[in-house]
Structure formats: structure tokens, C-alpha cells
Amino acid sequence: MSDVDALASVLAKDEVLISGVRSDQWAGPTPCPEYDVRTLVNHIVGWLQVFEAAANERAFDGDAAAFTTSDPVSDFQTARRGRRRMVDRWSRSDGPPDWP
């Protein structure tokens, strides 16, 4: 499995997991002690936007580390379109760029 295929698989699984979070679980713990479920999802969605922009040779306007949303499921699903563009772009190249 290529790195791009692995990324696509992980992000597809993330979408299933995030879509399945019940309202009473958003404040729950994660394996990252400093992140509850909502904070971890905000982190994932924020950085997904950065990676998608970079894959499509754009800059992300914002601070991915400070990204917050009141509707994380909807924002992840919106970011999914960007994810598909990112994976498609990397599939046509040599994969993800070397990050500085």
C-alpha cells in the first residue's frame, strides 16, 4: 500500500468515526491527554485544510492549531472534498511533498 493509499484509508476511517460521535461524547477523553474528542477533531480538520491547500499549491489562511468549530462533523465532511482533491493530486505526483 502506498503512502497516499494509506492516507486515503485513514481519512475515510476518520470520517466514519467522527460522524459516529454522539453529542454526549464530544467532551470525552482521547489517547492524547491534552485533547478531548472535540479538540482532537478540531485539530484534524484544521490540519487537513492546511495539507489540502499545500497539495493544491495554495496557502491556508488561518491557524490550523487554533482551528475551532461548533459543528465538527459538518466541517470534516466539508474538508472531505478537499481531502479527495489532496489525495488525487498526490496520486498523480510522487506523493506528499517533503515538508520543511
C-alpha positions as CSV (number, residue, x, y, z in Angstrom):
1,M,0.0,0.0,0.0
2,S,1.4,3.4,-1.0
3,D,1.6,6.3,1.5
4,V,-1.2,8.1,-0.5
5,D,-3.4,5.0,-0.3
6,A,-2.7,4.7,3.5
7,L,-3.6,8.4,3.9
8,A,-6.9,8.0,1.9
9,S,-7.8,5.0,4.0
10,V,-7.1,6.7,7.3
11,L,-9.1,9.8,6.4
12,A,-12.0,7.6,5.2
13,K,-12.0,5.8,8.6
14,D,-11.7,9.2,10.4
15,E,-14.9,10.3,8.7
16,V,-16.8,7.3,9.8
17,L,-15.6,7.7,13.4
18,I,-16.3,11.4,13.5
19,S,-19.7,11.0,12.0
20,G,-20.5,8.4,14.7
21,V,-19.7,10.6,17.7
22,R,-22.7,11.1,19.9
23,S,-23.4,14.6,21.4
24,D,-22.5,13.2,24.9
25,Q,-19.1,12.1,23.7
26,W,-17.6,15.4,22.5
27,A,-16.0,16.2,25.9
28,G,-14.7,12.6,26.3
29,P,-11.0,11.7,26.6
30,T,-8.8,10.6,23.8
31,P,-5.4,8.8,23.8
32,C,-3.9,12.4,23.7
33,P,-4.3,13.5,27.3
34,E,-4.4,17.2,26.4
35,Y,-7.2,16.7,23.8
36,D,-10.8,15.8,24.4
37,V,-12.8,14.4,21.4
38,R,-13.9,17.9,20.1
39,T,-10.4,19.3,20.4
40,L,-8.8,16.3,18.6
41,V,-11.4,16.6,15.7
42,N,-10.7,20.4,15.5
43,H,-7.0,19.6,15.2
44,I,-7.6,17.0,12.5
45,V,-9.9,19.3,10.5
46,G,-7.6,22.3,10.8
47,W,-4.6,20.4,9.6
48,L,-6.5,18.7,6.9
49,Q,-7.3,22.1,5.4
50,V,-3.5,23.0,5.6
51,F,-2.5,19.8,3.8
52,E,-5.2,20.1,1.1
53,A,-4.1,23.7,0.4
54,A,-0.5,22.7,0.1
55,A,-1.3,19.8,-2.2
56,N,-3.1,22.3,-4.5
57,E,-0.3,24.9,-4.3
58,R,-2.3,27.3,-2.1
59,A,-1.6,28.8,1.3
60,F,-4.0,28.2,4.1
61,D,-5.4,31.4,5.6
62,G,-5.6,30.7,9.2
63,D,-4.1,29.0,12.1
64,A,-4.7,25.2,11.9
65,A,-3.5,24.7,15.5
66,A,-6.2,27.2,16.7
67,F,-9.0,25.9,14.5
68,T,-12.3,25.5,16.3
69,T,-15.8,24.8,15.1
70,S,-19.2,24.4,16.5
71,D,-20.1,21.7,14.0
72,P,-17.1,19.4,13.7
73,V,-18.9,16.7,11.8
74,S,-20.1,19.1,9.1
75,D,-16.7,20.7,8.9
76,F,-14.9,17.3,8.5
77,Q,-17.4,16.4,5.8
78,T,-16.7,19.7,4.0
79,A,-13.0,19.1,4.4
80,R,-13.6,15.7,2.8
81,R,-13.9,17.3,-0.6
82,G,-10.5,18.9,0.0
83,R,-9.2,15.5,1.1
84,R,-10.2,14.0,-2.1
85,R,-8.5,16.7,-4.1
86,M,-5.4,16.3,-2.0
87,V,-5.3,12.5,-2.4
88,D,-6.0,12.9,-6.1
89,R,-3.2,15.4,-6.5
90,W,-0.7,13.3,-4.6
91,S,-1.7,10.2,-6.5
92,R,-0.7,12.0,-9.8
93,S,2.6,13.1,-8.4
94,D,5.3,11.4,-6.3
95,G,3.2,11.5,-3.2
96,P,3.1,14.1,-0.4
97,P,5.7,16.8,-0.6
98,D,8.7,17.0,1.7
99,W,7.5,19.3,4.5
100,P,10.0,21.9,5.7
